């Protein structure tokens, strides 16, 4: 349910971004891709906090990799297999968005319908929110996952729709609808309610009827703590260096924002289906994969349930998920006809990073070590100052001829200039991990942080 752009610690980002690379003369064979996937999984399962992985890779209409690695259950040493179901968190959102788009195609809902038509009891405080704004995270409605302790104390409970909406009812809108972008789980919760109102059945049943059964996604379903599900993975996190069970979460809470379980194989089959017009019409999928533009001209880099991004200079459609002991990534590279899914049940092990490694293996490119060019006085002057990155202040200053970066409450680190020929002389990479990429505007008034295949813009603070 976490934002695909969530930045818990700026200095410790686990990211995927564009890195200078070279392609081989011949693309790898499917056997080579599978072999590399095995090696990548083995590498990550040696890291602290690793438990299990479910991986799917499909290219040119064929599933190339459908495997699981490690454990589904660490307490009983139960191995994971390709049919082990993992929670996918916010990757659920594209299923929800697709269900809404089907209703649009059927004339049962309009993207410009007012929320009040479907959720009449929610107080709008003089605002008008459309279905479109729910889909692209521009509604301004407070997200219940951003309420801190107020939500945290309720997390283990199974809550009704009324109880969930009560968490945000009456709270001031974060902004006027349509004016800004903010990742929003309440919005997708409400979309689930709209699906139920139009279909006349539960969200879970509608997903089963419309998608899982027709598309033969036999290991994808709505999760429930009370239902026995054979071969369902357990979620873990790392605490004081030890793997522990993650905190309990009532699965009625993520609902249409993050309630599904699946496998790597099912996810790439879904990705192939939706990209090829088997789920929604091509024009509907175009809407889903077109980023909303804000009134100030800024791109949100987000469509409907999907993030519109780039990978190694190529267009990339993707979405990640994070939910109590699990994280996931589903990505599609249209130019390569490549679909990759990774799900982890060890919270510190980032699926996005593994997906990036798998993409390189499948495309057949190798990462090149980033440059560390001595920075010119002009380039240094352009980046020094304070910036606002989401909720954090980020300070950049000069120290012994290097540009140093520090976010609130975090250790400082150097960023490496990539030289005058890269990104117009505006690109830097973090010294601790050259996959962390910062690209500054020509006037130095902002920079874009690339992480997880997505991007977040920081703006200079005028002092």
LOVEXMI-652205 format. One line per field, with one value per residue (C-alpha): residue number from 1; x, y, z. Coordinates in nm, 2 decimals. Example, Ala and Ser with C-alpha at 12.3 -4.5 7.8 and 13.67 -1.06 7.14 Angstrom:
2
nuro 1:2
x 1.23:1.37
y -0.45:-0.11
z 0.78:0.71
This chain:
463
nuro 1:2:3:4:5:6:7:8:9:10:11:12:13:14:15:16:17:18:19:20:21:22:23:24:25:26:27:28:29:30:31:32:33:34:35:36:37:38:39:40:41:42:43:44:45:46:47:48:49:50:51:52:53:54:55:56:57:58:59:60:61:62:63:64:65:66:67:68:69:70:71:72:73:74:75:76:77:78:79:80:81:82:83:84:85:86:87:88:89:90:91:92:93:94:95:96:97:98:99:100:101:102:103:104:105:106:107:108:109:110:111:112:113:114:115:116:117:118:119:120:121:122:123:124:125:126:127:128:129:130:131:132:133:134:135:136:137:138:139:140:141:142:143:144:145:146:147:148:149:150:151:152:153:154:155:156:157:158:159:160:161:162:163:164:165:166:167:168:169:170:171:172:173:174:175:176:177:178:179:180:181:182:183:184:185:186:187:188:189:190:191:192:193:194:195:196:197:198:199:200:201:202:203:204:205:206:207:208:209:210:211:212:213:214:215:216:217:218:219:220:221:222:223:224:225:226:227:228:229:230:231:232:233:234:235:236:237:238:239:240:241:242:243:244:245:246:247:248:249:250:251:252:253:254:255:256:257:258:259:260:261:262:263:264:265:266:267:268:269:270:271:272:273:274:275:276:277:278:279:280:281:282:283:284:285:286:287:288:289:290:291:292:293:294:295:296:297:298:299:300:301:302:303:304:305:306:307:308:309:310:311:312:313:314:315:316:317:318:319:320:321:322:323:324:325:326:327:328:329:330:331:332:333:334:335:336:337:338:339:340:341:342:343:344:345:346:347:348:349:350:351:352:353:354:355:356:357:358:359:360:361:362:363:364:365:366:367:368:369:370:371:372:373:374:375:376:377:378:379:380:381:382:383:384:385:386:387:388:389:390:391:392:393:394:395:396:397:398:399:400:401:402:403:404:405:406:407:408:409:410:411:412:413:414:415:416:417:418:419:420:421:422:423:424:425:426:427:428:429:430:431:432:433:434:435:436:437:438:439:440:441:442:443:444:445:446:447:448:449:450:451:452:453:454:455:456:457:458:459:460:461:462:463
x 0.00:0.30:0.37:0.60:0.79:0.80:1.14:1.18:1.55:1.70:2.05:1.95:1.73:1.70:1.65:1.63:1.72:1.88:2.25:2.48:2.49:2.59:2.40:2.56:2.57:2.33:2.04:2.04:1.86:1.57:1.79:2.05:1.78:1.66:2.02:2.08:1.75:1.87:2.20:2.03:1.78:2.07:2.26:1.97:1.87:2.21:2.13:2.01:1.64:1.59:1.33:1.16:1.11:0.85:0.97:0.81:0.96:0.78:0.90:0.74:0.43:0.61:0.67:1.05:1.08:0.82:1.00:1.01:1.32:1.38:1.10:0.73:0.73:1.05:0.92:0.84:1.11:0.85:1.01:0.84:0.74:0.61:0.25:0.32:0.10:0.26:0.08:0.14:0.03:-0.03:0.02:-0.35:-0.43:-0.39:-0.65:-0.89:-0.82:-0.89:-1.22:-1.32:-1.22:-1.43:-1.73:-1.63:-1.63:-1.98:-2.12:-2.18:-1.95:-1.78:-1.43:-1.58:-1.86:-1.86:-1.76:-2.08:-2.28:-2.13:-2.03:-2.30:-2.23:-1.87:-1.84:-1.68:-1.63:-1.72:-1.49:-1.58:-1.39:-1.41:-1.35:-1.06:-0.90:-0.94:-0.76:-0.46:-0.41:-0.51:-0.83:-0.67:-0.87:-0.65:-0.49:-0.56:-0.21:-0.07:-0.25:0.03:-0.07:-0.44:-0.43:-0.15:-0.35:-0.62:-0.40:-0.47:-0.84:-1.09:-1.29:-1.61:-1.63:-1.80:-1.52:-1.25:-1.40:-1.45:-1.07:-1.06:-1.42:-1.41:-1.03:-0.92:-0.84:-0.47:-0.52:-0.79:-0.89:-0.69:-0.42:-0.16:-0.05:-0.03:-0.03:-0.36:-0.48:-0.82:-0.89:-0.84:-1.04:-1.33:-1.28:-1.34:-1.67:-1.77:-1.70:-1.92:-2.20:-2.20:-2.15:-2.37:-2.12:-1.81:-1.49:-1.33:-1.61:-1.60:-1.22:-1.26:-1.55:-1.40:-1.03:-0.89:-1.12:-1.14:-0.77:-0.68:-0.49:-0.53:-0.30:-0.43:-0.71:-0.83:-0.65:-0.82:-0.67:-0.96:-0.97:-0.74:-0.52:-0.29:0.06:0.03:0.36:0.41:0.56:0.87:1.09:1.43:1.45:1.79:1.95:1.69:1.41:1.08:0.71:0.59:0.30:-0.05:-0.28:-0.65:-0.68:-1.01:-0.81:-0.59:-0.90:-0.90:-0.57:-0.36:-0.55:-0.45:-0.21:-0.04:0.27:0.54:0.40:0.04:0.15:0.34:0.05:-0.18:0.07:0.08:-0.30:-0.37:-0.10:-0.24:-0.60:-0.74:-0.84:-0.95:-0.97:-0.64:-0.78:-0.86:-0.51:-0.37:-0.56:-0.42:-0.06:-0.08:0.05:-0.18:-0.05:-0.10:-0.23:0.13:0.24:0.42:0.38:0.26:0.43:0.12:-0.18:-0.45:-0.30:0.03:0.34:0.47:0.84:1.17:1.43:1.77:1.64:1.34:0.97:0.86:0.52:0.54:0.41:0.55:0.38:0.48:0.26:0.36:0.63:0.61:0.71:0.66:0.73:0.56:0.71:0.66:0.91:0.70:1.00:1.14:0.80:0.93:0.72:0.89:0.73:0.91:0.75:0.95:0.83:1.13:1.06:1.43:1.48:1.35:1.17:1.23:1.60:1.57:1.34:1.60:1.87:1.63:1.55:1.92:1.97:1.67:1.77:2.13:2.29:2.55:2.58:2.87:3.04:2.93:3.17:3.33:3.43:3.59:3.31:3.34:3.27:2.98:2.82:2.88:2.73:2.41:2.33:2.42:2.13:1.82:1.55:1.21:1.18:0.83:0.82:1.20:1.44:1.75:2.07:2.35:2.68:3.04:3.31:3.67:3.56:3.28:2.90:2.76:2.40:2.21:1.84:1.68:1.81:2.02:2.40:2.56:2.71:2.89:2.73:2.94:2.92:2.88:3.05:2.94:2.83:2.58:2.24:2.36:2.60:2.33:2.35:2.49:2.50:2.52:2.87:2.73:2.52:2.56:2.21:2.07:2.05:1.98:1.93:1.91:1.72:1.94:1.86:1.93:1.58:1.49:1.62:1.46:1.55:1.52:1.44:1.25:1.20:1.00:1.09:1.03:1.09:1.25:1.22:1.46:1.37:1.40:1.57
y 0.00:0.23:0.48:0.36:0.68:0.64:0.77:0.65:0.74:0.95:0.82:0.46:0.44:0.11:0.22:0.14:0.40:0.47:0.38:0.41:0.07:-0.11:-0.38:-0.70:-0.80:-1.08:-1.08:-1.35:-1.68:-1.77:-2.04:-1.77:-1.54:-1.83:-1.90:-1.53:-1.52:-1.81:-1.63:-1.30:-1.47:-1.65:-1.33:-1.15:-1.44:-1.41:-1.06:-0.98:-1.01:-1.22:-1.50:-1.58:-1.46:-1.52:-1.42:-1.40:-1.29:-1.29:-1.18:-1.17:-1.35:-1.63:-1.69:-1.73:-1.75:-1.87:-1.97:-1.91:-1.92:-1.94:-1.99:-1.93:-1.98:-1.92:-2.07:-2.41:-2.40:-2.44:-2.38:-2.14:-2.28:-2.11:-2.15:-1.99:-1.68:-1.36:-1.03:-0.78:-0.46:-0.16:-0.36:-0.43:-0.08:-0.16:-0.43:-0.18:0.08:-0.18:-0.27:0.09:0.13:-0.16:0.02:0.33:0.12:-0.02:0.33:0.24:0.51:0.83:0.94:1.28:1.15:1.31:1.09:1.19:0.99:0.67:0.76:1.01:1.01:1.13:1.50:1.69:2.02:2.22:2.02:1.83:1.51:1.30:0.93:1.04:1.22:0.91:0.71:0.94:1.05:1.41:1.41:1.58:1.35:1.25:0.91:0.69:0.54:0.89:0.93:0.80:0.66:0.72:0.45:0.24:0.15:0.01:-0.19:-0.54:-0.49:-0.59:-0.27:-0.20:0.06:0.30:0.25:0.31:0.62:0.75:0.78:1.06:1.20:1.57:1.60:1.89:1.81:1.80:2.03:2.14:1.85:1.85:2.10:1.86:1.50:1.28:0.91:0.81:0.48:0.63:0.71:0.35:0.23:0.44:0.30:-0.04:0.09:0.22:-0.12:-0.28:-0.03:-0.08:-0.45:-0.55:-0.80:-0.77:-0.63:-0.97:-1.15:-0.89:-0.93:-1.31:-1.30:-1.03:-1.11:-1.40:-1.68:-1.56:-1.49:-1.82:-1.64:-1.94:-1.81:-1.46:-1.38:-1.14:-1.20:-1.27:-1.35:-1.58:-1.78:-2.09:-2.05:-2.33:-2.23:-1.87:-1.71:-1.54:-1.19:-1.10:-0.80:-0.74:-0.62:-0.58:-0.80:-1.08:-1.19:-1.15:-1.18:-0.84:-0.67:-0.80:-0.61:-0.66:-0.72:-0.54:-0.22:-0.23:-0.36:-0.22:-0.03:-0.34:-0.66:-0.91:-1.21:-1.35:-1.51:-1.38:-1.59:-1.48:-1.11:-1.13:-1.31:-1.03:-0.77:-0.93:-0.95:-0.59:-0.46:-0.66:-0.54:-0.86:-0.67:-0.33:-0.17:-0.02:0.34:0.26:0.13:0.44:0.64:0.42:0.47:0.84:1.06:1.33:1.69:1.94:2.29:2.42:2.20:1.94:1.58:1.35:1.05:0.85:0.73:0.51:0.25:0.26:0.47:0.62:0.60:0.51:0.24:0.26:0.53:0.32:0.38:0.18:0.12:-0.01:-0.01:-0.13:-0.24:-0.26:-0.42:-0.55:-0.80:-0.80:-0.58:-0.62:-0.48:-0.53:-0.36:-0.36:-0.24:-0.19:-0.16:-0.49:-0.66:-0.75:-0.81:-0.87:-0.94:-0.98:-1.04:-1.07:-1.18:-1.03:-0.66:-0.53:-0.71:-0.46:-0.62:-0.31:-0.36:-0.73:-0.64:-0.40:-0.67:-0.91:-0.65:-0.60:-0.98:-1.02:-0.73:-0.82:-0.51:-0.45:-0.17:0.06:0.22:0.58:0.86:1.07:1.38:1.67:1.92:2.27:2.58:2.66:2.32:2.33:2.67:2.56:2.28:2.43:2.52:2.38:2.18:2.04:1.67:1.55:1.59:1.63:1.92:1.83:2.04:2.05:2.22:2.22:2.04:2.00:2.05:1.80:1.84:1.70:1.60:1.56:1.50:1.59:1.36:1.15:1.11:1.32:1.17:1.30:1.31:1.24:1.48:1.29:1.56:1.82:1.57:1.38:1.52:1.86:1.87:1.84:1.48:1.35:1.00:0.91:0.80:0.52:0.38:0.50:0.38:0.68:0.95:1.32:1.54:1.92:2.17:2.41:2.69:2.49:2.56:2.19:1.84:1.51:1.21:0.88:0.58:0.25:0.33:0.64:0.99:1.26:1.63:1.85:2.22:2.48:2.65:3.03:3.17
z 0.00:0.02:-0.24:-0.52:-0.45:-0.07:0.07:0.43:0.44:0.17:0.24:0.24:-0.07:-0.24:-0.59:-0.95:-1.20:-1.54:-1.54:-1.84:-2.01:-2.32:-2.51:-2.63:-3.00:-2.94:-2.69:-2.42:-2.48:-2.26:-2.10:-2.02:-1.87:-1.65:-1.54:-1.46:-1.27:-1.05:-0.98:-0.90:-0.66:-0.49:-0.45:-0.28:-0.06:0.10:0.22:0.58:0.61:0.30:0.33:0.00:-0.36:-0.63:-0.98:-1.32:-1.64:-1.98:-2.31:-2.66:-2.52:-2.35:-1.98:-1.95:-1.57:-1.33:-1.01:-0.64:-0.41:-0.04:0.21:0.22:0.60:0.80:1.13:0.98:0.70:0.43:0.09:-0.15:-0.49:-0.81:-0.68:-0.34:-0.30:-0.17:-0.08:-0.36:-0.18:-0.41:-0.73:-0.65:-0.77:-1.14:-1.10:-0.93:-1.20:-1.48:-1.32:-1.32:-1.68:-1.78:-1.62:-1.82:-2.14:-2.05:-1.98:-1.62:-1.49:-1.62:-1.53:-1.46:-1.23:-0.89:-0.59:-0.42:-0.67:-0.53:-0.18:-0.08:0.29:0.26:0.36:0.07:0.26:-0.05:-0.28:-0.59:-0.65:-0.97:-1.03:-1.25:-0.95:-0.74:-1.00:-1.05:-0.69:-0.73:-0.51:-0.21:0.02:0.32:0.29:0.59:0.58:0.65:0.98:1.20:1.54:1.47:1.21:1.36:1.67:1.44:1.20:1.34:1.32:1.05:0.98:0.79:0.51:0.75:1.01:0.74:0.61:0.96:0.98:0.73:0.75:0.85:0.82:0.60:0.24:0.17:-0.13:-0.36:-0.59:-0.91:-0.80:-0.66:-0.66:-0.35:-0.33:-0.18:-0.04:0.07:-0.30:-0.41:-0.11:-0.24:-0.59:-0.44:-0.29:-0.63:-0.79:-0.53:-0.58:-0.96:-0.97:-0.68:-0.54:-0.32:-0.45:-0.40:-0.60:-0.88:-0.92:-0.93:-1.18:-1.41:-1.41:-1.21:-1.35:-1.71:-1.74:-1.56:-1.28:-1.05:-0.78:-0.76:-0.52:-0.25:0.07:0.40:0.74:0.83:0.51:0.49:0.18:0.10:0.00:0.12:0.22:0.56:0.58:0.78:0.86:1.01:1.37:1.56:1.30:1.34:1.11:1.29:1.20:1.07:1.25:1.19:0.95:0.91:0.53:0.51:0.54:0.23:0.03:-0.32:-0.25:-0.17:-0.07:-0.33:-0.32:-0.63:-0.78:-1.01:-1.29:-1.25:-1.24:-1.57:-1.73:-1.61:-1.74:-2.08:-2.09:-2.00:-2.23:-2.53:-2.50:-2.33:-2.01:-2.13:-2.47:-2.61:-2.56:-2.20:-2.14:-2.30:-2.04:-1.77:-1.89:-1.95:-1.67:-1.53:-1.58:-1.30:-1.35:-1.32:-1.61:-1.39:-1.48:-1.20:-1.37:-1.27:-1.48:-1.34:-1.10:-1.30:-1.28:-1.61:-1.59:-1.77:-1.74:-1.90:-2.13:-2.24:-2.16:-1.86:-1.70:-1.35:-1.00:-0.67:-0.35:0.01:0.28:0.62:0.56:0.18:-0.11:-0.48:-0.83:-1.16:-1.46:-1.84:-2.10:-2.41:-2.65:-2.53:-2.50:-2.15:-1.83:-1.49:-1.16:-0.82:-0.48:-0.16:0.19:0.36:0.40:0.37:0.04:-0.23:-0.52:-0.74:-0.73:-0.82:-1.10:-1.23:-1.23:-1.40:-1.67:-1.74:-1.76:-2.00:-2.22:-2.21:-2.09:-1.82:-1.58:-1.63:-1.33:-1.30:-1.36:-1.09:-1.28:-1.08:-1.05:-1.21:-0.99:-1.22:-1.18:-0.80:-0.76:-0.94:-0.70:-0.36:-0.14:0.04:-0.13:-0.03:-0.13:-0.04:0.34:0.38:0.36:0.17:0.21:-0.05:0.02:-0.09:0.11:-0.01:-0.37:-0.35:-0.34:-0.02:0.05:0.37:0.44:0.77:1.05:0.81:0.75:0.48:0.16:-0.15:-0.49:-0.80:-1.09:-1.42:-1.63:-1.88:-2.15:-1.93:-1.87:-1.99:-1.70:-1.45:-1.35:-1.02:-0.85:-0.49:-0.38:-0.17:-0.45:-0.81:-0.89:-0.70:-0.96:-0.91:-1.22:-1.17:-1.38:-1.59:-1.35:-1.04:-0.90:-0.87:-0.91:-0.99:-0.78:-0.97:-0.76:-0.81:-1.17:-1.06:-1.01:-0.74:-0.79:-0.52:-0.54:-0.41:-0.08:-0.12:0.19
